[in-house]
Amino acid sequence: MEVKTVIGDTTYSERDNIKFNNDIDIELVAKLNPLITQGTRKKEDEFLFNKDASMYVCKAGHMAIRKARQPTTSM
Protein backbone atom coordinates (compact mmCIF):
# COMPACT_ATOMS: atom_id res chain seq x y z
CA MET A 1 0.00 0.00 0.00
CA GLU A 2 1.35 3.42 -0.93
CA VAL A 3 0.56 6.24 1.51
CA LYS A 4 0.33 9.76 0.09
CA THR A 5 -1.52 11.58 2.90
CA VAL A 6 -1.65 11.15 6.66
CA ILE A 7 -4.54 12.64 8.66
CA GLY A 8 -4.01 13.26 12.36
CA ASP A 9 -4.80 15.51 15.27
CA THR A 10 -2.67 18.17 16.96
CA THR A 11 -0.39 15.53 18.45
CA TYR A 12 0.93 14.62 14.99
CA SER A 13 1.85 18.21 14.07
CA GLU A 14 5.02 18.43 16.13
CA ARG A 15 8.05 19.93 14.40
CA ASP A 16 9.83 16.58 14.05
CA ASN A 17 6.80 14.91 12.45
CA ILE A 18 6.34 17.78 9.98
CA LYS A 19 10.00 17.58 8.97
CA PHE A 20 9.88 13.78 8.66
CA ASN A 21 6.76 13.87 6.46
CA ASN A 22 8.33 16.52 4.24
CA ASP A 23 11.49 14.43 3.89
CA ILE A 24 9.64 11.30 2.76
CA ASP A 25 7.21 13.28 0.58
CA ILE A 26 3.99 12.48 2.48
CA GLU A 27 1.35 15.16 3.03
CA LEU A 28 0.37 15.69 6.68
CA VAL A 29 -3.13 17.00 7.39
CA ALA A 30 -3.37 18.05 11.04
CA LYS A 31 -4.16 21.12 13.10
CA LEU A 32 -0.90 22.83 14.06
CA ASN A 33 0.37 22.42 17.59
CA PRO A 34 0.10 25.69 19.61
CA LEU A 35 3.83 25.46 20.42
CA ILE A 36 4.57 25.88 16.72
CA THR A 37 2.10 28.69 16.06
CA GLN A 38 2.49 30.63 19.32
CA GLY A 39 5.85 29.59 20.72
CA THR A 40 6.59 29.16 24.41
CA ARG A 41 5.78 32.70 25.49
CA LYS A 42 4.54 33.09 29.08
CA LYS A 43 1.29 34.94 29.75
CA GLU A 44 3.09 37.87 31.42
CA ASP A 45 5.40 38.31 28.40
CA GLU A 46 2.58 38.79 25.90
CA PHE A 47 1.83 42.03 24.12
CA LEU A 48 -1.42 43.92 24.70
CA PHE A 49 -3.55 45.30 21.89
CA ASN A 50 -4.54 48.98 22.10
CA LYS A 51 -7.90 49.20 20.30
CA ASP A 52 -7.86 53.01 20.04
CA ALA A 53 -4.51 53.09 18.23
CA SER A 54 -4.91 49.67 16.57
CA MET A 55 -1.35 48.87 17.68
CA TYR A 56 0.35 46.47 20.08
CA VAL A 57 1.95 47.61 23.35
CA CYS A 58 4.68 45.72 25.23
CA LYS A 59 4.52 45.20 28.99
CA ALA A 60 6.89 48.18 29.48
CA GLY A 61 4.32 50.43 27.79
CA HIS A 62 6.09 50.98 24.44
CA MET A 63 3.76 51.11 21.47
CA ALA A 64 4.64 49.72 18.06
CA ILE A 65 5.83 52.42 15.65
CA ARG A 66 4.52 50.87 12.42
CA LYS A 67 2.42 48.04 11.07
CA ALA A 68 4.05 45.43 8.86
CA ARG A 69 2.77 42.31 7.21
CA GLN A 70 5.14 39.46 6.63
CA PRO A 71 4.57 36.99 3.81
CA THR A 72 3.45 33.55 4.85
CA THR A 73 5.79 30.68 4.16
CA SER A 74 4.72 27.17 3.39
CA MET A 75 6.52 24.16 4.79
PDB file with one MODEL, atoms N, CA, C and O in Angstrom:
MODEL        1
ATOM      1  N   MET A   1       0.837  -1.164   0.000  1.00  0.00           N
ATOM      2  CA  MET A   1       0.000   0.000   0.000  1.00  0.00           C
ATOM      3  C   MET A   1       0.891   1.240   0.000  1.00  0.00           C
ATOM      4  O   MET A   1       1.837   1.328   0.782  1.00  0.00           O
ATOM      5  N   GLU A   2       0.595   2.176  -0.858  1.00  0.00           N
ATOM      6  CA  GLU A   2       1.354   3.417  -0.930  1.00  0.00           C
ATOM      7  C   GLU A   2       0.570   4.524  -0.229  1.00  0.00           C
ATOM      8  O   GLU A   2      -0.584   4.789  -0.566  1.00  0.00           O
ATOM      9  N   VAL A   3       1.207   5.164   0.745  1.00  0.00           N
ATOM     10  CA  VAL A   3       0.561   6.239   1.512  1.00  0.00           C
ATOM     11  C   VAL A   3       1.005   7.575   0.944  1.00  0.00           C
ATOM     12  O   VAL A   3       2.200   7.835   0.804  1.00  0.00           O
ATOM     13  N   LYS A   4       0.030   8.426   0.616  1.00  0.00           N
ATOM     14  CA  LYS A   4       0.333   9.761   0.093  1.00  0.00           C
ATOM     15  C   LYS A   4      -0.032  10.849   1.077  1.00  0.00           C
ATOM     16  O   LYS A   4       0.574  11.921   1.066  1.00  0.00           O
ATOM     17  N   THR A   5      -1.030  10.592   1.946  1.00  0.00           N
ATOM     18  CA  THR A   5      -1.518  11.584   2.900  1.00  0.00           C
ATOM     19  C   THR A   5      -1.781  10.923   4.242  1.00  0.00           C
ATOM     20  O   THR A   5      -2.329   9.823   4.311  1.00  0.00           O
ATOM     21  N   VAL A   6      -1.381  11.610   5.312  1.00  0.00           N
ATOM     22  CA  VAL A   6      -1.647  11.151   6.664  1.00  0.00           C
ATOM     23  C   VAL A   6      -2.532  12.195   7.332  1.00  0.00           C
ATOM     24  O   VAL A   6      -2.231  13.388   7.290  1.00  0.00           O
ATOM     25  N   ILE A   7      -3.633  11.745   7.953  1.00  0.00           N
ATOM     26  CA  ILE A   7      -4.536  12.642   8.662  1.00  0.00           C
ATOM     27  C   ILE A   7      -4.396  12.363  10.149  1.00  0.00           C
ATOM     28  O   ILE A   7      -4.473  11.214  10.583  1.00  0.00           O
ATOM     29  N   GLY A   8      -4.188  13.429  10.935  1.00  0.00           N
ATOM     30  CA  GLY A   8      -4.012  13.256  12.364  1.00  0.00           C
ATOM     31  C   GLY A   8      -4.494  14.465  13.128  1.00  0.00           C
ATOM     32  O   GLY A   8      -4.938  15.451  12.540  1.00  0.00           O
ATOM     33  N   ASP A   9      -4.405  14.385  14.447  1.00  0.00           N
ATOM     34  CA  ASP A   9      -4.805  15.514  15.273  1.00  0.00           C
ATOM     35  C   ASP A   9      -3.580  16.358  15.628  1.00  0.00           C
ATOM     36  O   ASP A   9      -2.515  16.196  15.033  1.00  0.00           O
ATOM     37  N   THR A  10      -3.734  17.240  16.582  1.00  0.00           N
ATOM     38  CA  THR A  10      -2.667  18.172  16.958  1.00  0.00           C
ATOM     39  C   THR A  10      -1.404  17.457  17.414  1.00  0.00           C
ATOM     40  O   THR A  10      -0.304  17.985  17.252  1.00  0.00           O
ATOM     41  N   THR A  11      -1.543  16.277  17.974  1.00  0.00           N
ATOM     42  CA  THR A  11      -0.386  15.525  18.449  1.00  0.00           C
ATOM     43  C   THR A  11       0.599  15.216  17.321  1.00  0.00           C
ATOM     44  O   THR A  11       1.809  15.187  17.544  1.00  0.00           O
ATOM     45  N   TYR A  12       0.086  14.987  16.120  1.00  0.00           N
ATOM     46  CA  TYR A  12       0.934  14.622  14.990  1.00  0.00           C
ATOM     47  C   TYR A  12       1.610  15.815  14.322  1.00  0.00           C
ATOM     48  O   TYR A  12       2.437  15.628  13.429  1.00  0.00           O
ATOM     49  N   SER A  13       1.281  17.029  14.732  1.00  0.00           N
ATOM     50  CA  SER A  13       1.846  18.206  14.070  1.00  0.00           C
ATOM     51  C   SER A  13       3.040  18.787  14.820  1.00  0.00           C
ATOM     52  O   SER A  13       3.270  19.995  14.762  1.00  0.00           O
ATOM     53  N   GLU A  14       3.790  17.967  15.509  1.00  0.00           N
ATOM     54  CA  GLU A  14       5.023  18.430  16.132  1.00  0.00           C
ATOM     55  C   GLU A  14       6.066  18.693  15.055  1.00  0.00           C
ATOM     56  O   GLU A  14       5.981  18.146  13.955  1.00  0.00           O
ATOM     57  N   ARG A  15       7.031  19.515  15.365  1.00  0.00           N
ATOM     58  CA  ARG A  15       8.051  19.935  14.400  1.00  0.00           C
ATOM     59  C   ARG A  15       8.777  18.748  13.767  1.00  0.00           C
ATOM     60  O   ARG A  15       9.030  18.746  12.563  1.00  0.00           O
ATOM     61  N   ASP A  16       9.110  17.746  14.571  1.00  0.00           N
ATOM     62  CA  ASP A  16       9.829  16.578  14.047  1.00  0.00           C
ATOM     63  C   ASP A  16       8.967  15.783  13.057  1.00  0.00           C
ATOM     64  O   ASP A  16       9.466  15.316  12.034  1.00  0.00           O
ATOM     65  N   ASN A  17       7.685  15.634  13.362  1.00  0.00           N
ATOM     66  CA  ASN A  17       6.797  14.914  12.447  1.00  0.00           C
ATOM     67  C   ASN A  17       6.599  15.663  11.136  1.00  0.00           C
ATOM     68  O   ASN A  17       6.548  15.045  10.073  1.00  0.00           O
ATOM     69  N   ILE A  18       6.489  16.980  11.198  1.00  0.00           N
ATOM     70  CA  ILE A  18       6.336  17.777   9.983  1.00  0.00           C
ATOM     71  C   ILE A  18       7.576  17.628   9.103  1.00  0.00           C
ATOM     72  O   ILE A  18       7.467  17.437   7.891  1.00  0.00           O
ATOM     73  N   LYS A  19       8.753  17.717   9.720  1.00  0.00           N
ATOM     74  CA  LYS A  19      10.002  17.582   8.968  1.00  0.00           C
ATOM     75  C   LYS A  19      10.123  16.175   8.369  1.00  0.00           C
ATOM     76  O   LYS A  19      10.508  16.025   7.209  1.00  0.00           O
ATOM     77  N   PHE A  20       9.797  15.157   9.152  1.00  0.00           N
ATOM     78  CA  PHE A  20       9.878  13.779   8.665  1.00  0.00           C
ATOM     79  C   PHE A  20       8.956  13.562   7.469  1.00  0.00           C
ATOM     80  O   PHE A  20       9.364  12.967   6.472  1.00  0.00           O
ATOM     81  N   ASN A  21       7.715  14.039   7.561  1.00  0.00           N
ATOM     82  CA  ASN A  21       6.764  13.867   6.464  1.00  0.00           C
ATOM     83  C   ASN A  21       7.202  14.626   5.220  1.00  0.00           C
ATOM     84  O   ASN A  21       6.981  14.156   4.104  1.00  0.00           O
ATOM     85  N   ASN A  22       7.814  15.782   5.389  1.00  0.00           N
ATOM     86  CA  ASN A  22       8.333  16.523   4.238  1.00  0.00           C
ATOM     87  C   ASN A  22       9.496  15.777   3.593  1.00  0.00           C
ATOM     88  O   ASN A  22       9.631  15.768   2.369  1.00  0.00           O
ATOM     89  N   ASP A  23      10.331  15.154   4.413  1.00  0.00           N
ATOM     90  CA  ASP A  23      11.494  14.427   3.891  1.00  0.00           C
ATOM     91  C   ASP A  23      11.098  13.204   3.063  1.00  0.00           C
ATOM     92  O   ASP A  23      11.736  12.896   2.056  1.00  0.00           O
ATOM     93  N   ILE A  24      10.046  12.512   3.490  1.00  0.00           N
ATOM     94  CA  ILE A  24       9.645  11.303   2.764  1.00  0.00           C
ATOM     95  C   ILE A  24       8.494  11.571   1.793  1.00  0.00           C
ATOM     96  O   ILE A  24       7.908  10.639   1.243  1.00  0.00           O
ATOM     97  N   ASP A  25       8.180  12.840   1.588  1.00  0.00           N
ATOM     98  CA  ASP A  25       7.209  13.276   0.579  1.00  0.00           C
ATOM     99  C   ASP A  25       5.799  12.749   0.838  1.00  0.00           C
ATOM    100  O   ASP A  25       5.129  12.270  -0.076  1.00  0.00           O
ATOM    101  N   ILE A  26       5.354  12.843   2.101  1.00  0.00           N
ATOM    102  CA  ILE A  26       3.988  12.482   2.476  1.00  0.00           C
ATOM    103  C   ILE A  26       3.315  13.735   3.017  1.00  0.00           C
ATOM    104  O   ILE A  26       3.900  14.461   3.822  1.00  0.00           O
ATOM    105  N   GLU A  27       2.095  13.988   2.579  1.00  0.00           N
ATOM    106  CA  GLU A  27       1.352  15.162   3.028  1.00  0.00           C
ATOM    107  C   GLU A  27       0.747  14.881   4.396  1.00  0.00           C
ATOM    108  O   GLU A  27       0.119  13.842   4.597  1.00  0.00           O
ATOM    109  N   LEU A  28       0.934  15.805   5.343  1.00  0.00           N
ATOM    110  CA  LEU A  28       0.371  15.688   6.683  1.00  0.00           C
ATOM    111  C   LEU A  28      -0.782  16.670   6.813  1.00  0.00           C
ATOM    112  O   LEU A  28      -0.612  17.870   6.593  1.00  0.00           O
ATOM    113  N   VAL A  29      -1.955  16.159   7.173  1.00  0.00           N
ATOM    114  CA  VAL A  29      -3.129  17.005   7.391  1.00  0.00           C
ATOM    115  C   VAL A  29      -3.453  16.926   8.877  1.00  0.00           C
ATOM    116  O   VAL A  29      -3.987  15.927   9.360  1.00  0.00           O
ATOM    117  N   ALA A  30      -3.116  18.009   9.601  1.00  0.00           N
ATOM    118  CA  ALA A  30      -3.369  18.051  11.039  1.00  0.00           C
ATOM    119  C   ALA A  30      -3.365  19.496  11.494  1.00  0.00           C
ATOM    120  O   ALA A  30      -2.658  20.331  10.930  1.00  0.00           O
ATOM    121  N   LYS A  31      -4.154  19.790  12.513  1.00  0.00           N
ATOM    122  CA  LYS A  31      -4.159  21.123  13.099  1.00  0.00           C
ATOM    123  C   LYS A  31      -2.796  21.355  13.744  1.00  0.00           C
ATOM    124  O   LYS A  31      -2.265  20.472  14.418  1.00  0.00           O
ATOM    125  N   LEU A  32      -2.225  22.556  13.535  1.00  0.00           N
ATOM    126  CA  LEU A  32      -0.896  22.831  14.064  1.00  0.00           C
ATOM    127  C   LEU A  32      -0.896  22.902  15.587  1.00  0.00           C
ATOM    128  O   LEU A  32      -1.833  23.405  16.206  1.00  0.00           O
ATOM    129  N   ASN A  33       0.171  22.389  16.164  1.00  0.00           N
ATOM    130  CA  ASN A  33       0.375  22.421  17.593  1.00  0.00           C
ATOM    131  C   ASN A  33       0.566  23.872  18.039  1.00  0.00           C
ATOM    132  O   ASN A  33       1.290  24.611  17.372  1.00  0.00           O
ATOM    133  N   PRO A  34      -0.055  24.308  19.142  1.00  0.00           N
ATOM    134  CA  PRO A  34       0.100  25.690  19.608  1.00  0.00           C
ATOM    135  C   PRO A  34       1.549  26.084  19.887  1.00  0.00           C
ATOM    136  O   PRO A  34       1.883  27.266  19.803  1.00  0.00           O
ATOM    137  N   LEU A  35       2.417  25.128  20.215  1.00  0.00           N
ATOM    138  CA  LEU A  35       3.830  25.464  20.424  1.00  0.00           C
ATOM    139  C   LEU A  35       4.477  25.942  19.133  1.00  0.00           C
ATOM    140  O   LEU A  35       5.401  26.754  19.175  1.00  0.00           O
ATOM    141  N   ILE A  36       4.018  25.462  18.000  1.00  0.00           N
ATOM    142  CA  ILE A  36       4.571  25.884  16.717  1.00  0.00           C
ATOM    143  C   ILE A  36       4.018  27.245  16.328  1.00  0.00           C
ATOM    144  O   ILE A  36       4.763  28.111  15.872  1.00  0.00           O
ATOM    145  N   THR A  37       2.724  27.437  16.504  1.00  0.00           N
ATOM    146  CA  THR A  37       2.104  28.688  16.058  1.00  0.00           C
ATOM    147  C   THR A  37       2.321  29.836  17.025  1.00  0.00           C
ATOM    148  O   THR A  37       2.422  30.984  16.592  1.00  0.00           O
ATOM    149  N   GLN A  38       2.396  29.562  18.333  1.00  0.00           N
ATOM    150  CA  GLN A  38       2.486  30.634  19.321  1.00  0.00           C
ATOM    151  C   GLN A  38       3.802  30.659  20.077  1.00  0.00           C
ATOM    152  O   GLN A  38       4.095  31.647  20.751  1.00  0.00           O
ATOM    153  N   GLY A  39       4.587  29.631  19.989  1.00  0.00           N
ATOM    154  CA  GLY A  39       5.853  29.590  20.719  1.00  0.00           C
ATOM    155  C   GLY A  39       5.638  29.263  22.182  1.00  0.00           C
ATOM    156  O   GLY A  39       4.561  28.813  22.576  1.00  0.00           O
ATOM    157  N   THR A  40       6.663  29.489  22.987  1.00  0.00           N
ATOM    158  CA  THR A  40       6.595  29.157  24.413  1.00  0.00           C
ATOM    159  C   THR A  40       6.534  30.409  25.273  1.00  0.00           C
ATOM    160  O   THR A  40       7.072  30.434  26.380  1.00  0.00           O
ATOM    161  N   ARG A  41       5.889  31.436  24.772  1.00  0.00           N
ATOM    162  CA  ARG A  41       5.782  32.704  25.490  1.00  0.00           C
ATOM    163  C   ARG A  41       4.894  32.546  26.719  1.00  0.00           C
ATOM    164  O   ARG A  41       3.835  31.922  26.651  1.00  0.00           O
ATOM    165  N   LYS A  42       5.335  33.123  27.860  1.00  0.00           N
ATOM    166  CA  LYS A  42       4.540  33.092  29.080  1.00  0.00           C
ATOM    167  C   LYS A  42       3.455  34.165  28.997  1.00  0.00           C
ATOM    168  O   LYS A  42       3.572  35.115  28.223  1.00  0.00           O
ATOM    169  N   LYS A  43       2.422  34.011  29.779  1.00  0.00           N
ATOM    170  CA  LYS A  43       1.292  34.940  29.754  1.00  0.00           C
ATOM    171  C   LYS A  43       1.747  36.364  30.083  1.00  0.00           C
ATOM    172  O   LYS A  43       1.265  37.315  29.468  1.00  0.00           O
ATOM    173  N   GLU A  44       2.660  36.528  31.034  1.00  0.00           N
ATOM    174  CA  GLU A  44       3.093  37.874  31.424  1.00  0.00           C
ATOM    175  C   GLU A  44       4.016  38.531  30.394  1.00  0.00           C
ATOM    176  O   GLU A  44       4.251  39.737  30.463  1.00  0.00           O
ATOM    177  N   ASP A  45       4.538  37.760  29.446  1.00  0.00           N
ATOM    178  CA  ASP A  45       5.402  38.313  28.404  1.00  0.00           C
ATOM    179  C   ASP A  45       4.654  38.702  27.135  1.00  0.00           C
ATOM    180  O   ASP A  45       5.267  39.183  26.182  1.00  0.00           O
ATOM    181  N   GLU A  46       3.348  38.501  27.109  1.00  0.00           N
ATOM    182  CA  GLU A  46       2.582  38.787  25.902  1.00  0.00           C
ATOM    183  C   GLU A  46       2.393  40.289  25.696  1.00  0.00           C
ATOM    184  O   GLU A  46       2.483  41.082  26.634  1.00  0.00           O
ATOM    185  N   PHE A  47       2.133  40.650  24.460  1.00  0.00           N
ATOM    186  CA  PHE A  47       1.832  42.033  24.124  1.00  0.00           C
ATOM    187  C   PHE A  47       0.339  42.280  24.307  1.00  0.00           C
ATOM    188  O   PHE A  47      -0.469  41.359  24.195  1.00  0.00           O
ATOM    189  N   LEU A  48      -0.018  43.526  24.588  1.00  0.00           N
ATOM    190  CA  LEU A  48      -1.421  43.917  24.701  1.00  0.00           C
ATOM    191  C   LEU A  48      -1.814  44.688  23.455  1.00  0.00           C
ATOM    192  O   LEU A  48      -0.982  45.361  22.846  1.00  0.00           O
ATOM    193  N   PHE A  49      -3.076  44.591  23.076  1.00  0.00           N
ATOM    194  CA  PHE A  49      -3.551  45.296  21.891  1.00  0.00           C
ATOM    195  C   PHE A  49      -4.307  46.543  22.324  1.00  0.00           C
ATOM    196  O   PHE A  49      -5.263  46.452  23.094  1.00  0.00           O
ATOM    197  N   ASN A  50      -3.884  47.722  21.831  1.00  0.00           N
ATOM    198  CA  ASN A  50      -4.545  48.982  22.103  1.00  0.00           C
ATOM    199  C   ASN A  50      -5.561  49.215  20.991  1.00  0.00           C
ATOM    200  O   ASN A  50      -5.184  49.499  19.854  1.00  0.00           O
ATOM    201  N   LYS A  51      -6.851  49.097  21.314  1.00  0.00           N
ATOM    202  CA  LYS A  51      -7.899  49.205  20.299  1.00  0.00           C
ATOM    203  C   LYS A  51      -7.988  50.606  19.707  1.00  0.00           C
ATOM    204  O   LYS A  51      -8.267  50.758  18.517  1.00  0.00           O
ATOM    205  N   ASP A  52      -7.752  51.636  20.526  1.00  0.00           N
ATOM    206  CA  ASP A  52      -7.858  53.012  20.037  1.00  0.00           C
ATOM    207  C   ASP A  52      -6.815  53.316  18.967  1.00  0.00           C
ATOM    208  O   ASP A  52      -7.114  53.975  17.972  1.00  0.00           O
ATOM    209  N   ALA A  53      -5.594  52.834  19.174  1.00  0.00           N
ATOM    210  CA  ALA A  53      -4.508  53.093  18.228  1.00  0.00           C
ATOM    211  C   ALA A  53      -4.360  51.968  17.203  1.00  0.00           C
ATOM    212  O   ALA A  53      -3.622  52.113  16.229  1.00  0.00           O
ATOM    213  N   SER A  54      -5.046  50.862  17.413  1.00  0.00           N
ATOM    214  CA  SER A  54      -4.906  49.667  16.570  1.00  0.00           C
ATOM    215  C   SER A  54      -3.450  49.214  16.476  1.00  0.00           C
ATOM    216  O   SER A  54      -2.971  48.844  15.404  1.00  0.00           O
ATOM    217  N   MET A  55      -2.762  49.249  17.599  1.00  0.00           N
ATOM    218  CA  MET A  55      -1.351  48.868  17.682  1.00  0.00           C
ATOM    219  C   MET A  55      -1.136  48.011  18.926  1.00  0.00           C
ATOM    220  O   MET A  55      -1.949  48.017  19.850  1.00  0.00           O
ATOM    221  N   TYR A  56      -0.024  47.273  18.930  1.00  0.00           N
ATOM    222  CA  TYR A  56       0.352  46.467  20.080  1.00  0.00           C
ATOM    223  C   TYR A  56       1.267  47.251  21.012  1.00  0.00           C
ATOM    224  O   TYR A  56       2.046  48.098  20.575  1.00  0.00           O
ATOM    225  N   VAL A  57       1.157  46.949  22.326  1.00  0.00           N
ATOM    226  CA  VAL A  57       1.945  47.613  23.353  1.00  0.00           C
ATOM    227  C   VAL A  57       2.641  46.535  24.170  1.00  0.00           C
ATOM    228  O   VAL A  57       2.006  45.564  24.581  1.00  0.00           O
ATOM    229  N   CYS A  58       3.949  46.695  24.412  1.00  0.00           N
ATOM    230  CA  CYS A  58       4.679  45.716  25.232  1.00  0.00           C
ATOM    231  C   CYS A  58       4.386  45.968  26.704  1.00  0.00           C
ATOM    232  O   CYS A  58       3.757  46.968  27.052  1.00  0.00           O
ATOM    233  N   LYS A  59       4.839  45.065  27.571  1.00  0.00           N
ATOM    234  CA  LYS A  59       4.524  45.199  28.994  1.00  0.00           C
ATOM    235  C   LYS A  59       5.201  46.405  29.631  1.00  0.00           C
ATOM    236  O   LYS A  59       4.796  46.834  30.712  1.00  0.00           O
ATOM    237  N   ALA A  60       6.240  46.969  28.973  1.00  0.00           N
ATOM    238  CA  ALA A  60       6.887  48.180  29.481  1.00  0.00           C
ATOM    239  C   ALA A  60       6.142  49.439  29.043  1.00  0.00           C
ATOM    240  O   ALA A  60       6.492  50.540  29.468  1.00  0.00           O
ATOM    241  N   GLY A  61       5.115  49.291  28.195  1.00  0.00           N
ATOM    242  CA  GLY A  61       4.317  50.434  27.786  1.00  0.00           C
ATOM    243  C   GLY A  61       4.718  51.046  26.461  1.00  0.00           C
ATOM    244  O   GLY A  61       4.159  52.075  26.080  1.00  0.00           O
ATOM    245  N   HIS A  62       5.669  50.456  25.735  1.00  0.00           N
ATOM    246  CA  HIS A  62       6.092  50.982  24.439  1.00  0.00           C
ATOM    247  C   HIS A  62       5.152  50.499  23.341  1.00  0.00           C
ATOM    248  O   HIS A  62       4.867  49.308  23.219  1.00  0.00           O
ATOM    249  N   MET A  63       4.679  51.450  22.548  1.00  0.00           N
ATOM    250  CA  MET A  63       3.761  51.112  21.471  1.00  0.00           C
ATOM    251  C   MET A  63       4.533  50.868  20.181  1.00  0.00           C
ATOM    252  O   MET A  63       5.576  51.478  19.948  1.00  0.00           O
ATOM    253  N   ALA A  64       4.017  49.979  19.352  1.00  0.00           N
ATOM    254  CA  ALA A  64       4.637  49.724  18.057  1.00  0.00           C
ATOM    255  C   ALA A  64       4.661  51.013  17.242  1.00  0.00           C
ATOM    256  O   ALA A  64       3.759  51.841  17.357  1.00  0.00           O
ATOM    257  N   ILE A  65       5.702  51.182  16.412  1.00  0.00           N
ATOM    258  CA  ILE A  65       5.826  52.423  15.652  1.00  0.00           C
ATOM    259  C   ILE A  65       5.273  52.295  14.237  1.00  0.00           C
ATOM    260  O   ILE A  65       5.025  53.304  13.578  1.00  0.00           O
ATOM    261  N   ARG A  66       5.076  51.063  13.763  1.00  0.00           N
ATOM    262  CA  ARG A  66       4.517  50.873  12.424  1.00  0.00           C
ATOM    263  C   ARG A  66       3.874  49.502  12.344  1.00  0.00           C
ATOM    264  O   ARG A  66       4.115  48.631  13.181  1.00  0.00           O
ATOM    265  N   LYS A  67       3.054  49.328  11.323  1.00  0.00           N
ATOM    266  CA  LYS A  67       2.421  48.035  11.066  1.00  0.00           C
ATOM    267  C   LYS A  67       3.127  47.403   9.878  1.00  0.00           C
ATOM    268  O   LYS A  67       3.420  48.081   8.893  1.00  0.00           O
ATOM    269  N   ALA A  68       3.397  46.132   9.967  1.00  0.00           N
ATOM    270  CA  ALA A  68       4.055  45.434   8.863  1.00  0.00           C
ATOM    271  C   ALA A  68       3.420  44.062   8.710  1.00  0.00           C
ATOM    272  O   ALA A  68       3.092  43.400   9.695  1.00  0.00           O
ATOM    273  N   ARG A  69       3.257  43.655   7.491  1.00  0.00           N
ATOM    274  CA  ARG A  69       2.769  42.307   7.214  1.00  0.00           C
ATOM    275  C   ARG A  69       3.895  41.508   6.610  1.00  0.00           C
ATOM    276  O   ARG A  69       4.567  41.955   5.680  1.00  0.00           O
ATOM    277  N   GLN A  70       4.094  40.328   7.145  1.00  0.00           N
ATOM    278  CA  GLN A  70       5.144  39.463   6.633  1.00  0.00           C
ATOM    279  C   GLN A  70       4.504  38.396   5.759  1.00  0.00           C
ATOM    280  O   GLN A  70       3.420  37.908   6.076  1.00  0.00           O
ATOM    281  N   PRO A  71       5.153  38.030   4.674  1.00  0.00           N
ATOM    282  CA  PRO A  71       4.573  36.991   3.812  1.00  0.00           C
ATOM    283  C   PRO A  71       4.552  35.657   4.532  1.00  0.00           C
ATOM    284  O   PRO A  71       5.441  35.346   5.324  1.00  0.00           O
ATOM    285  N   THR A  72       3.528  34.877   4.247  1.00  0.00           N
ATOM    286  CA  THR A  72       3.447  33.550   4.851  1.00  0.00           C
ATOM    287  C   THR A  72       4.359  32.603   4.075  1.00  0.00           C
ATOM    288  O   THR A  72       4.524  32.732   2.861  1.00  0.00           O
ATOM    289  N   THR A  73       4.935  31.670   4.781  1.00  0.00           N
ATOM    290  CA  THR A  73       5.794  30.682   4.155  1.00  0.00           C
ATOM    291  C   THR A  73       5.175  29.320   4.318  1.00  0.00           C
ATOM    292  O   THR A  73       4.628  29.001   5.374  1.00  0.00           O
ATOM    293  N   SER A  74       5.254  28.526   3.295  1.00  0.00           N
ATOM    294  CA  SER A  74       4.724  27.171   3.392  1.00  0.00           C
ATOM    295  C   SER A  74       5.855  26.208   3.697  1.00  0.00           C
ATOM    296  O   SER A  74       7.006  26.431   3.322  1.00  0.00           O
ATOM    297  N   MET A  75       5.501  25.131   4.386  1.00  0.00           N
ATOM    298  CA  MET A  75       6.523  24.159   4.792  1.00  0.00           C
ATOM    299  C   MET A  75       6.782  23.199   3.720  1.00  0.00           C
ATOM    300  O   MET A  75       7.614  22.305   3.880  1.00  0.00           O
TER     301      MET A  75
ENDMDL
END
